[in-house]
Amino acid sequence: MSKKDNITKGKITGIIANLVVVEADGPVQQNEICYILQEDSRLMSEVIKVMGKSAYIQAFESTRGLKVGDQVEFAGHMLEVNLGPGILSRNYDGLQNDLDRMEGLFLRRGAQTDALDHEKKWEYKPLASEGDKVSAGDWLGEVTENWLPHKIMVPFKLEGKYTIKSLAGEGQYTVDDTIAVLTDEDEREIEVTMVQQWPVKIPIKKYREKPRPFKLLETGIRTIDTLNPIGEGGTGFIPGPFGSGKTVLQHALSKQAEADMIIMAACGERANEVVEIFTEFPELEDPRTGRKLMERTTIIANTSNMPVAAREASVYTAMTIAEYYRAMGMKILLLADSTSRWAQALREMSNRMEELPGPDAYPMDLTAIISSFYSRAGYVYLNNGETGSITFIGTVSPAGGNLKEPVTEATKKAARCFYALSQDRADSKRYPAVDPIDSYSKYLEYPELEDYLKKNIDEKWPSLIQLMKDALLRGREASEQINILGDDGVPVDYHITFWKSELMDFVVLQQDAFDPIDAQTSIERQKYMLEKVIDIYHMDFTFEHFEEVNEYFKRLIDELRQMNYSEFQSDKFHQFEKELEKIIEERKA
Amino acid sequence: METQAFQKIYTRIEQITKATITLHATGVGNEEIALVHGRLAQVVKIIGDEVTLQVFGGTEGIPNNAEVIFFGRSANLKVGDELAGRFFNAYGEPIDGGPEVEGEEVEIGGPTVNPVRRLQPSEFIPTGIAGIDLNNALVTGQKIPFFADPDQPYNQVMSMVALRAQADKIILGGMGLTNDDYLFYKNVFDNAGALDRIVSFVNTTENPSVERLLVPDMCLSAAEHFAVEKNQKVLVLLTDMTLFADALSIVSNRMDQIPSKDSMPGSLYSDLAKIYEKAVQFPEGGSITIVAVTTLSGGDITHAIPDNTGYITEGQLFLRNDTDVSKVIVDPFRSLSRLKQLVIGKKTREDHPQVMNAAIRLFADASNAKTKLENGFDLTDYDERTLDFARDYSEKLLAIDVNIEVDEMLDTAWELFDKHFKRSEVSVKKDLVDKYWPNNPDSE
């Protein structure tokens, strides 16, 4: 990779909060990284606008004490991350500094730490052979990171075809050791190590094809998997007012989703929530592999009190790391909490640059920025025929809980699954508070996903989901009628319809994220329970009076919930099931 | 603040607005402080040699030939043990007639704690108020505001929390306090003999409003000194954060920034988060806990200030007048402490979570019964009993004048359960009922 021979330098000519104006003495590139030189530190910044010789840069750190005339050095490249073995289990800030390696209690301004461990030796084995023709993204070798096979790839920045001239044999190497020498068509040699750099704002597209998501990504959360499933490589978002359980839901996803790797971008949210992950994840076990959750997790933490400009960088850093691992053929779940804070950071900057504002003072291109970010997720066929995926789920914190605000609207256009958290459900402690009627998954409309569900779960499965959706809607209508006309102003049937939907709500939709068994439900078990519930839905019951309906269904619900709390197919489970059958027999017409 | 040698002095101001002045000056650092016509000011914008300063005391009466003296540093505070027991203004100058404080100078609004160096909050802070301790337990390192209407006695409740909380230091940040309220705090602290563990930074309504912007940073710099250097448990009280946010909007308006929702600056979330996120549990035992007040207008929590606050803080506390018992209570439905599950039943008695939930559920039943009554329906025997329970519960537990230990709160709750309900009606785990249900001969 070539370095620029002449470094462009500059001098500060203006400072408005973290927007700094610099007069440059040479060429400057949009989104180029530069450093403001201070006595004891170098403050990282990014060019966000160029006018004549003036570069407008946003400083990723506090600009306190900067003066007009201070020196600036341009780096010649955009914001890049270091990609190589050793990213798993790390806690990075938004600019990929390793937080654990920073000294002291407080984050010192301008402090930078290496993203990767340069000392550690990795057990390496080659996957290609000398003489092979390769191009960017092709797998050269492999090391084992935690337990994942981490592929060493031809650097993404290399364009065109190369021939492997030599390849290191099996053995122990550091990330900086040369593991391959490639030659290009002009016989120039390029040495390849295990580390490569990539600019975060540019998608890594070293794959052959990106089909529509057609597989189910199991999350173990029933209101998602059963009612509004997300496809592997799909996108979704979770808007909700404060206190509606956004973070609990995201944490549940990160703990249970069936993925090789979880990347969590804590973007502008509470520091104590990240601390919760730091504290719990090294202890909690991944239910699928029995390993500690932290072993498959990487955290990008830019909490609300960390520099605002780095918030934007943090989501891109997370996405780029996800793309890197996807190119190894892995299944990644990327979670960002919350994308609203990122949009607010964009707003602050746009405001300082005196751009004409769009709705609610957000920049006009907000929708485009959000869409192009969401579009980086996806399921891909790599050039070697293997597959990989990034499933992305972001939370949105709508101002005043109003879902008509610009960030929610813009995200709705980009994301294919919508999990609306409702204040009413949260208030009545119906968790997860995902509104079953307002929420949707566009993937249910994809014939390829429907085929997958039919083949892998049950031929009837898509029709059962539709039936349940209809039942929930009818239940809500019945409950509105009951509220208007009074309990005895409607036929008993209305109460039955309402309580059948309540039964689905309590048994399928509501789930205890803090109960070791109920928190995670396998697809097999979801199928079992949904069929059970749908059976009851189809049954006719006889009641004389509406008060009996309420009492009877509460008993049914209680037995079914006890089943939810018991180990699947255990004796206890079957015992509750028997009790349930007995209660059903009492009233079955 | 006295002037010193080698400071740059300018005497020509180009532009004066209500809150800012602009002049030509060189070698000035961003966020540097200066004296403008004897008033403290801070650099907020530099374009070439044109420097704009925000004058905290307002620009009334400043002539365009006024003296502008730059200090070559940002705002700071002298910290040390001598802070204890003292009252300061927003600039950190004594207002109690005492001497200047000697100590180390620290920059206010300093750096952020590395999140990986934080500890998960886990220590319970008892306040004696059952509406808080029983239903919304506070934890060291937590940040939580009272969402209160201006007519509610939030300052009284805050002072009670301050005096009863077992904290090593209490730091009061008063923003836009009326002089009466300032004297109230002063008297309460004096009478309690607690002055030696209290530090106050006060901006009253008599002071210019923009000065308020300094108060939270002053408080938190002092708090960080005690929590980091002395490993103390520090409780910071900030009242009223709505007035702080109003001052922010005044400044951003003067600087021609485009307002976002409710005329607030677009950076409101980050500005508030920078303050509240100073709440922290340090590994060495020191901690900073923030209890704030955000006054609402007409109870509207969707306004930008409470809304942004709610996204930042770890819960919120609501006060309410309970007309049935003529007392102010901590509303059990709308209040929430997000960190309570880290301590209840762990640092407090095992039955705490279940008793809390059962009592709130019964209180909710009572409120349903009340609605029934208002709509002219007949009440069942159970409804009647929930109403009786609700009155007792409000009076003996939720009222803010209650001051008892947590164990006593739990015992009281069990007694109320026994008085009004059958064991099966409270739906608490059986082994807890067996252990704690009062052994009255006539109970079931």
Chai-1 contact restraints between the chains, C-beta under 6 A:
chainA,res_idxA,chainB,res_idxB,connection_type,confidence,min_distance_angstrom,max_distance_angstrom,comment,restraint_id
A,T13,B,G48,contact,1.0,0.0,6.0,A-B,restraint_1
A,G14,B,I46,contact,1.0,0.0,6.0,A-B,restraint_2
A,G14,B,I47,contact,1.0,0.0,6.0,A-B,restraint_3
A,I15,B,N30,contact,1.0,0.0,6.0,A-B,restraint_4
A,I15,B,I46,contact,1.0,0.0,6.0,A-B,restraint_5
A,I16,B,K45,contact,1.0,0.0,6.0,A-B,restraint_6
A,T63,B,N30,contact,1.0,0.0,6.0,A-B,restraint_7
A,R64,B,N30,contact,1.0,0.0,6.0,A-B,restraint_8
A,R64,B,E31,contact,1.0,0.0,6.0,A-B,restraint_9
A,R64,B,S74,contact,1.0,0.0,6.0,A-B,restraint_10
A,G65,B,G29,contact,1.0,0.0,6.0,A-B,restraint_11
A,L66,B,N30,contact,1.0,0.0,6.0,A-B,restraint_12
A,K67,B,G29,contact,1.0,0.0,6.0,A-B,restraint_13
A,V68,B,I46,contact,1.0,0.0,6.0,A-B,restraint_14
A,N91,B,V116,contact,1.0,0.0,6.0,A-B,restraint_15
A,L99,B,N114,contact,1.0,0.0,6.0,A-B,restraint_16
A,L99,B,V116,contact,1.0,0.0,6.0,A-B,restraint_17
A,D100,B,V116,contact,1.0,0.0,6.0,A-B,restraint_18
A,M102,B,N114,contact,1.0,0.0,6.0,A-B,restraint_19
A,L105,B,V113,contact,1.0,0.0,6.0,A-B,restraint_20
A,L105,B,R117,contact,1.0,0.0,6.0,A-B,restraint_21
A,F106,B,P111,contact,1.0,0.0,6.0,A-B,restraint_22
A,F106,B,V113,contact,1.0,0.0,6.0,A-B,restraint_23
A,L107,B,P111,contact,1.0,0.0,6.0,A-B,restraint_24
A,L107,B,T112,contact,1.0,0.0,6.0,A-B,restraint_25
A,L107,B,N114,contact,1.0,0.0,6.0,A-B,restraint_26
A,F242,B,G310,contact,1.0,0.0,6.0,A-B,restraint_27
A,F242,B,Y311,contact,1.0,0.0,6.0,A-B,restraint_28
A,A271,B,P115,contact,1.0,0.0,6.0,A-B,restraint_29
A,A271,B,E277,contact,1.0,0.0,6.0,A-B,restraint_30
A,V274,B,P115,contact,1.0,0.0,6.0,A-B,restraint_31
A,V275,B,R118,contact,1.0,0.0,6.0,A-B,restraint_32
A,V275,B,Q120,contact,1.0,0.0,6.0,A-B,restraint_33
A,T279,B,Q120,contact,1.0,0.0,6.0,A-B,restraint_34
A,A301,B,P115,contact,1.0,0.0,6.0,A-B,restraint_35
A,T303,B,P115,contact,1.0,0.0,6.0,A-B,restraint_36
A,S304,B,A273,contact,1.0,0.0,6.0,A-B,restraint_37
A,S304,B,E277,contact,1.0,0.0,6.0,A-B,restraint_38
A,N305,B,T112,contact,1.0,0.0,6.0,A-B,restraint_39
A,N305,B,A273,contact,1.0,0.0,6.0,A-B,restraint_40
A,N305,B,K274,contact,1.0,0.0,6.0,A-B,restraint_41
A,N305,B,E277,contact,1.0,0.0,6.0,A-B,restraint_42
A,M306,B,T112,contact,1.0,0.0,6.0,A-B,restraint_43
A,V308,B,S270,contact,1.0,0.0,6.0,A-B,restraint_44
A,Q344,B,Y269,contact,1.0,0.0,6.0,A-B,restraint_45
A,R347,B,G266,contact,1.0,0.0,6.0,A-B,restraint_46
A,E348,B,G266,contact,1.0,0.0,6.0,A-B,restraint_47
A,E348,B,S267,contact,1.0,0.0,6.0,A-B,restraint_48
A,N351,B,Q257,contact,1.0,0.0,6.0,A-B,restraint_49
A,N351,B,I258,contact,1.0,0.0,6.0,A-B,restraint_50
A,N351,B,G266,contact,1.0,0.0,6.0,A-B,restraint_51
A,P357,B,I258,contact,1.0,0.0,6.0,A-B,restraint_52
A,D360,B,S260,contact,1.0,0.0,6.0,A-B,restraint_53
A,A361,B,I258,contact,1.0,0.0,6.0,A-B,restraint_54
A,A361,B,S260,contact,1.0,0.0,6.0,A-B,restraint_55
A,A361,B,G266,contact,1.0,0.0,6.0,A-B,restraint_56
A,S397,B,Y311,contact,1.0,0.0,6.0,A-B,restraint_57
A,A399,B,K261,contact,1.0,0.0,6.0,A-B,restraint_58
A,A399,B,D307,contact,1.0,0.0,6.0,A-B,restraint_59
A,G400,B,T302,contact,1.0,0.0,6.0,A-B,restraint_60
A,G400,B,D307,contact,1.0,0.0,6.0,A-B,restraint_61
